[in-house]
Amino acid sequence: MTRAEEPGTARLDGPEGGPPALLVRGLCKSFGGNDAVRDVDLTVAPGAFVGLVGPNGAGKTTLLSMAVGLLRPDAGNAWVAGAPVWPAQDADRAKALLGVLPDGLALPQRLTGPELLTYLGRLRGLPAPVLRSRVDELLDVLDLAAAGRTLIGDYSTGMRKKIGLAAALLHGPRLLVLDEPFEAVDPVSAAVVRAILDGFVAGGGTVLMSSHAMALVERLCDHVAVLDRGVLLRAGTLDQVRSGHTLEEAFAELVGARPPARGLSWFGS
Ligand SMILES: Nc1ncnc2c1ncn2[C@@H]1O[C@H](COP(=O)(O)OP(=O)(O)OP(=O)(O)O)[C@@H](O)[C@H]1O
């Protein structure tokens, strides 16, 4: 069954069968009295490609961070293919299934891209020949091979995003959770990333990604979730959420009135 539901709860279904790729129940987080995420429920079925959209400050990063084990929730939990994300000491199975590209990823500045991936692959216990060939392939496909001797501290923003994505993909996860994966990525690399993600979903993987790029979400995702002020306003298939409009129009309608667009007074005539 695929349907859009009431605010605060949503199912995002793909093919039937098995536990959800990601189950979120009652996630809440507040910072100093500001409710960043309010009691969010979300069910993402295996094989779904979900776009999480919302205005600046809507709570997307906070929600994704709690769902993957990077930020402790005030309440609620998440499960990856039935494996709990919280408490942290019970999250080994969930983390093995997860590939994460966090917002503002803190990367070791004094390692090169190949060193970082090799280090992470060893931590994940990948056999040496498998690790070597995956590192080479990822660097090649993401156009980072030529920068093999460059320290990550000297990477551009887009290169950092790509090495972060490579790190998320390295161990062959079943669920990718990506915070703004296309931010600062050049158009040629973006096409590569799109192809990687399409192939990942075609192979049975599941993607949940946040983005502000509505056209990109419409092009890539089969499901959309709209978050505003910490509340999940709507979730469902792309067509359900768009309901006959463009996603941008539907989004503007859902998140409601904002101050009207206007120029700056000191530039106006
Ligand atoms: N560590 C923090 N300390 C205090 N407030 C925070 C913290 N992290 C997030 N917030 C607040 O929580 C709310 C949600 O922030 P969040 O970064 O999750 O939004 P977002 O939807 O990802 O925004 P954007 O699209 O601008 O990246 C905002 O009001 C933000 O100021």
The ligand as an SDF file (V2000), in Angstrom:
LIG
                    3D

 31 33  0  0  0  0  0  0  0  0999 V2000
   23.3360   21.7690   17.4640 N   0  0  0  0  0  0  0  0  0  0  0  0
   22.3160   22.6180   17.4750 C   0  0  0  0  0  0  0  0  0  0  0  0
   22.1540   23.4920   18.4930 N   0  0  0  0  0  0  0  0  0  0  0  0
   21.1050   24.3390   18.5260 C   0  0  0  0  0  0  0  0  0  0  0  0
   20.1490   24.3930   17.5780 N   0  0  0  0  0  0  0  0  0  0  0  0
   20.2680   23.5540   16.5500 C   0  0  0  0  0  0  0  0  0  0  0  0
   21.3400   22.6200   16.4280 C   0  0  0  0  0  0  0  0  0  0  0  0
   21.1690   21.9060   15.2840 N   0  0  0  0  0  0  0  0  0  0  0  0
   20.0600   22.3750   14.7140 C   0  0  0  0  0  0  0  0  0  0  0  0
   19.5060   23.3510   15.4540 N   0  0  0  0  0  0  0  0  0  0  0  0
   18.2510   24.0680   15.1740 C   0  0  0  0  0  0  0  0  0  0  0  0
   17.2900   23.0850   14.8450 O   0  0  0  0  0  0  0  0  0  0  0  0
   16.4620   23.5200   13.7780 C   0  0  0  0  0  0  0  0  0  0  0  0
   16.5500   22.5160   12.6250 C   0  0  0  0  0  0  0  0  0  0  0  0
   17.8740   22.5900   12.0730 O   0  0  0  0  0  0  0  0  0  0  0  0
   18.3210   21.5830   10.9180 P   0  0  0  0  0  0  0  0  0  0  0  0
   19.7630   21.8590   10.6520 O   0  0  0  0  0  0  0  0  0  0  0  0
   17.9400   20.2120   11.2930 O   0  0  0  0  0  0  0  0  0  0  0  0
   17.4220   22.0800    9.7030 O   0  0  0  0  0  0  0  0  0  0  0  0
   17.5490   21.7490    8.1460 P   0  0  0  0  0  0  0  0  0  0  0  0
   16.1690   21.4510    7.6670 O   0  0  0  0  0  0  0  0  0  0  0  0
   18.5660   20.6920    7.9240 O   0  0  0  0  0  0  0  0  0  0  0  0
   18.0440   23.1450    7.5830 O   0  0  0  0  0  0  0  0  0  0  0  0
   18.8520   23.5360    6.2360 P   0  0  0  0  0  0  0  0  0  0  0  0
   17.9550   23.2000    5.0830 O   0  0  0  0  0  0  0  0  0  0  0  0
   19.0390   25.0090    6.3760 O   0  0  0  0  0  0  0  0  0  0  0  0
   20.1390   22.7600    6.2350 O   0  0  0  0  0  0  0  0  0  0  0  0
   16.9420   24.9210   13.4200 C   0  0  0  0  0  0  0  0  0  0  0  0
   16.1220   25.8390   14.1220 O   0  0  0  0  0  0  0  0  0  0  0  0
   18.3480   24.9660   13.9480 C   0  0  0  0  0  0  0  0  0  0  0  0
   18.7130   26.2770   14.3220 O   0  0  0  0  0  0  0  0  0  0  0  0
  1  2  1  0
  2  3  1  0
  2  7  2  0
  3  4  2  0
  4  5  1  0
  5  6  2  0
  6  7  1  0
  6 10  1  0
  7  8  1  0
  8  9  2  0
  9 10  1  0
 10 11  1  0
 11 12  1  0
 11 30  1  0
 12 13  1  0
 13 14  1  0
 13 28  1  0
 14 15  1  0
 15 16  1  0
 16 17  2  0
 16 18  1  0
 16 19  1  0
 19 20  1  0
 20 21  2  0
 20 22  1  0
 20 23  1  0
 23 24  1  0
 24 25  2  0
 24 26  1  0
 24 27  1  0
 28 29  1  0
 28 30  1  0
 30 31  1  0
M  END
$$$$
